[in-house]
Amino acid sequence: MEYQRLPQPETVEGATRRVGVELEFAGLPADVVAKAVADWCGGRIEQTAPHAHRVVAGDDAYEVYLDMALAHPKAGAEPERIETKLSQVVGDAASIAVPVEIVTPPLAPAALPRLDRLVAMLRAAGAGGTRDSVLYAHGMHLNVEAVEVGAAAIAPVLRAFVLVEDWLRQIMQIDLTRRTFAFVDGFPIGYIDRAAAGDLADGLVADYLAENPTRNRSLDMTPLLALLDREAVERALDGAKLKPRPTYHYRLPDCDLGRPGWTPARDWNLWVHLERIAADAEAVSALAEGWKAHRAKILSSRADWRAEAGAVLAAHGLSWPGAVAEAAR
């Protein structure tokens, strides 16, 4: 599948917009995954903890680690301390069942097709994705660089996403386990109302945090909003881990790595499609009016809104090809 081009491929400064990719999966120990990454990119492996590695290839560094806090000793911990040894034992025991995560450096979109080969290598080695077990809740996160860090530039993308999120979920058919564990909670109705009411730019940070004081959203805006008001974001998150960065932290896609033929391409293309929607002011206004009419009904559900949003997008030439077939998967 072809990886589509962003509608605005450059930042306001004229640099190529980049994207960091996070892949979560199970079935392989972190050291085996690190070796696969090194073989794929021609890099060298540096072990940074018992179950964490960095693969360095030129100026790029790929992080590979067991996605479990108990498996990693605290920074600066002495190797012989009981807490450090316990971390290694926990990691050894969990290394097959607990997901491993690969975090890429920021990549130019033109480099994304290379990930298909890495995915194929991991699948052949026995890696399992989201749908390979009812216990798996693995995701693929895309950290898409913003065109500009400023409320006026950020708000249209956020507003479009909030208004079409239910439609996106219908197309993507997000795994039940991931939905059950609330890793990718949808935006609450109150915030959709706020998005439909008008431009989100005024009071962007405060309004977002009032309705979404969490990182568990399908589009986690906190790393990007922290560049506008870090103190407010950290206060709202009550000490949750946060690394401010100029990216939309898109958490919604599953990582269905174990399924033959799966690649990150479709979910990347859906993000590209979202940016096309956000750039169409008439379509977004129609979505907002459609949501208001939807909310005014005596009986309505978010399931109804999926179809209604899809109809609005179709009327503006923004349907997703194959949406009906994908929703029926």
Disulfide bonds with the S-S distance in Angstrom:
none
